[in-house]
Amino acid sequence: MNDMIVLNNVTKSFLSDRSIKDKDGKPHWFTAVEPTSLSVQQGEIFGLMGYSGAGKSTLLRLIKCLSVQMLVKSSSMALT
């Protein structure tokens, strides 16, 4: 079977409230999706399950390339 969706080590982070700083005084980044890798084969049905706020919708937006402010660190993403 062919890979239809492949994600390799994809992550998504948002800049938190500008008033929140880390211990070094730098802006705080909130990681919504930890490094994630997956592949979906042609004809395969794939589901995402998790608690509210776990990052399911954010991951789907990454897959659909709907997220405008995307921070992807050392990752690759391929859609065929």
C-alpha positions in Angstrom: 0.0 0.0 0.0 1.0 3.6 -0.5 1.6 6.2 2.2 -1.1 8.9 1.8 -0.1 11.0 4.8 3.3 10.9 6.5 4.4 13.1 9.5 7.9 12.8 10.8 8.6 14.5 14.2 6.1 17.3 13.7 5.5 19.7 16.6 3.4 22.9 17.0 4.1 25.7 19.5 2.3 28.9 20.3 3.7 32.0 21.9 2.0 32.4 25.3 0.8 35.6 26.7 3.5 38.2 26.2 3.6 39.0 29.9 4.6 35.4 30.7 8.4 35.0 30.6 10.5 31.9 31.4 13.3 31.9 34.0 15.7 33.5 31.5 13.3 36.4 30.8 12.5 35.1 27.3 8.9 34.8 26.0 7.2 31.5 27.0 6.3 29.0 24.2 3.4 26.6 24.8 3.8 23.3 23.0 0.4 22.2 21.7 1.6 19.1 19.8 4.7 17.3 21.1 6.9 15.7 18.4 4.6 13.4 16.5 5.2 10.9 13.8 2.6 8.8 11.9 1.7 7.4 8.5 -1.6 6.7 7.0 -1.8 4.2 4.2 -4.1 4.4 1.2 -7.5 3.0 2.1 -6.8 3.1 5.9 -9.2 4.7 8.4 -7.3 6.7 11.0 -8.7 8.3 14.1 -7.4 10.7 16.8 -8.5 10.2 20.4 -7.6 12.1 23.5 -8.8 14.4 26.2 -10.0 18.0 25.7 -7.0 20.2 25.0 -4.7 17.3 24.0 -4.0 18.8 20.5 -6.2 16.7 18.3 -7.6 19.6 16.3 -4.2 21.3 16.1 -2.7 18.1 14.7 -5.5 18.0 12.1 -4.9 21.6 11.1 -1.2 20.8 10.7 -2.1 17.9 8.4 -4.5 20.1 6.4 -2.0 22.9 6.3 -4.6 25.3 7.7 -2.4 26.7 10.5 -0.9 30.0 9.3 1.5 30.6 12.2 3.2 27.2 12.1 6.4 26.5 14.0 7.9 23.3 12.8 11.3 22.4 14.3 13.5 19.8 12.6 10.6 18.0 11.1 9.2 17.0 7.7 5.7 16.6 6.5 4.5 15.1 3.3 1.1 14.8 1.8 0.5 12.8 -1.4 
